[in-house]
């Protein structure tokens, strides 16, 4: 059976301001009242990213949180360059200009 298609993909969600990048390399819903499809997308993206981060940490013999921190920094730089939301150090969502 085919998996149901999500109403949004990651780039659409970021462009619409529904999802932002976090310093731990994961994404989050910008709104506390995110729609079900946004919450589902966040969960799926984060599950896939964590799988990747675990593999990288194991291959490099480094800590998972170190891999996440590097990935998070890169994702926030990408968010800033593209005008997407990102979470600042205080835990607040900011829209890149």
C-alpha positions as a Markdown table, in Angstrom:
| # | Residue | x | y | z |
|---|---|---|---|---|
| 1 | Unk | 0.0 | 0.0 | 0.0 |
| 2 | Unk | 1.2 | 3.5 | -0.8 |
| 3 | Unk | 1.8 | 5.9 | 2.0 |
| 4 | Unk | -0.6 | 8.8 | 2.0 |
| 5 | Unk | 0.7 | 12.0 | 0.4 |
| 6 | Unk | 1.3 | 14.8 | 2.8 |
| 7 | Unk | -0.5 | 18.1 | 2.0 |
| 8 | Unk | 2.8 | 20.0 | 2.5 |
| 9 | Unk | 6.4 | 19.2 | 1.8 |
| 10 | Unk | 9.3 | 20.6 | 3.9 |
| 11 | Unk | 10.1 | 23.5 | 1.5 |
| 12 | Unk | 6.4 | 24.5 | 1.2 |
| 13 | Unk | 6.0 | 24.5 | 4.9 |
| 14 | Unk | 9.2 | 26.6 | 5.5 |
| 15 | Unk | 8.1 | 29.0 | 2.7 |
| 16 | Unk | 4.7 | 29.4 | 4.3 |
| 17 | Unk | 6.2 | 30.0 | 7.8 |
| 18 | Unk | 4.7 | 26.8 | 9.3 |
| 19 | Unk | 7.9 | 25.1 | 10.1 |
| 20 | Unk | 11.3 | 26.5 | 11.2 |
| 21 | Unk | 14.8 | 25.2 | 11.9 |
| 22 | Unk | 16.1 | 24.6 | 15.4 |
| 23 | Unk | 19.7 | 24.6 | 16.7 |
| 24 | Unk | 19.5 | 20.9 | 17.4 |
| 25 | Unk | 19.2 | 20.1 | 13.7 |
| 26 | Unk | 15.5 | 19.3 | 14.0 |
| 27 | Unk | 12.5 | 21.3 | 12.7 |
| 28 | Unk | 9.6 | 22.6 | 14.7 |
| 29 | Unk | 6.1 | 23.9 | 14.1 |
| 30 | Unk | 6.3 | 27.7 | 14.4 |
| 31 | Unk | 2.7 | 27.9 | 15.7 |
| 32 | Unk | 1.6 | 26.2 | 18.9 |
| 33 | Unk | -1.7 | 25.4 | 17.1 |
| 34 | Unk | -0.2 | 23.7 | 14.0 |
| 35 | Unk | -2.4 | 21.8 | 11.7 |
| 36 | Unk | -2.3 | 18.0 | 11.8 |
| 37 | Unk | -0.4 | 17.8 | 8.5 |
| 38 | Unk | 2.2 | 20.2 | 9.8 |
| 39 | Unk | 2.7 | 18.2 | 13.0 |
| 40 | Unk | 2.9 | 15.0 | 10.9 |
| 41 | Unk | 5.5 | 16.5 | 8.6 |
| 42 | Unk | 7.6 | 17.8 | 11.6 |
| 43 | Unk | 7.5 | 14.3 | 13.1 |
| 44 | Unk | 8.5 | 12.6 | 9.8 |
| 45 | Unk | 11.3 | 15.0 | 9.1 |
| 46 | Unk | 12.7 | 14.8 | 12.6 |
| 47 | Unk | 12.6 | 11.0 | 12.6 |
| 48 | Unk | 14.5 | 10.9 | 9.3 |
| 49 | Unk | 17.0 | 13.5 | 10.5 |
| 50 | Unk | 17.6 | 11.7 | 13.8 |
| 51 | Unk | 18.3 | 8.4 | 11.9 |
| 52 | Unk | 20.8 | 10.2 | 9.8 |
| 53 | Unk | 22.5 | 11.9 | 12.7 |
| 54 | Unk | 22.8 | 8.6 | 14.6 |
| 55 | Unk | 24.5 | 7.0 | 11.6 |
| 56 | Unk | 26.9 | 9.9 | 11.2 |
| 57 | Unk | 27.7 | 9.9 | 14.9 |
| 58 | Unk | 28.4 | 6.1 | 14.8 |
| 59 | Unk | 30.5 | 6.4 | 11.7 |
| 60 | Unk | 32.6 | 9.2 | 13.1 |
| 61 | Unk | 32.8 | 7.9 | 16.6 |
| 62 | Unk | 31.4 | 11.2 | 18.0 |
| 63 | Unk | 28.5 | 12.2 | 20.2 |
| 64 | Unk | 25.0 | 12.5 | 18.7 |
| 65 | Unk | 24.5 | 16.0 | 20.2 |
| 66 | Unk | 27.7 | 17.2 | 18.5 |
| 67 | Unk | 26.4 | 16.0 | 15.1 |
| 68 | Unk | 23.1 | 17.7 | 15.8 |
| 69 | Unk | 24.7 | 21.0 | 16.7 |
| 70 | Unk | 26.7 | 21.1 | 13.5 |
| 71 | Unk | 23.6 | 20.2 | 11.4 |
| 72 | Unk | 21.6 | 22.7 | 13.3 |
| 73 | Unk | 24.1 | 25.5 | 12.6 |
| 74 | Unk | 24.0 | 24.6 | 8.9 |
| 75 | Unk | 20.2 | 24.5 | 8.8 |
| 76 | Unk | 19.8 | 27.8 | 10.6 |
| 77 | Unk | 22.3 | 29.4 | 8.1 |
| 78 | Unk | 20.2 | 28.0 | 5.3 |
| 79 | Unk | 17.0 | 29.3 | 6.9 |
| 80 | Unk | 18.6 | 32.8 | 7.3 |
| 81 | Unk | 19.6 | 32.8 | 3.6 |
| 82 | Unk | 16.1 | 31.7 | 2.4 |
| 83 | Unk | 14.0 | 33.9 | 4.7 |
| 84 | Unk | 12.6 | 31.0 | 6.7 |
| 85 | Unk | 11.9 | 30.8 | 10.4 |
| 86 | Unk | 14.5 | 29.6 | 12.8 |
| 87 | Unk | 14.6 | 29.3 | 16.6 |
| 88 | Unk | 17.1 | 31.6 | 18.3 |
| 89 | Unk | 19.1 | 30.8 | 21.5 |
| 90 | Unk | 16.2 | 32.0 | 23.7 |
| 91 | Unk | 13.8 | 29.5 | 22.1 |
| 92 | Unk | 11.9 | 32.1 | 20.2 |
| 93 | Unk | 11.0 | 31.8 | 16.5 |
| 94 | Unk | 12.5 | 34.5 | 14.3 |
| 95 | Unk | 11.8 | 35.1 | 10.7 |
| 96 | Unk | 15.0 | 35.7 | 8.6 |
| 97 | Unk | 15.0 | 38.9 | 6.6 |
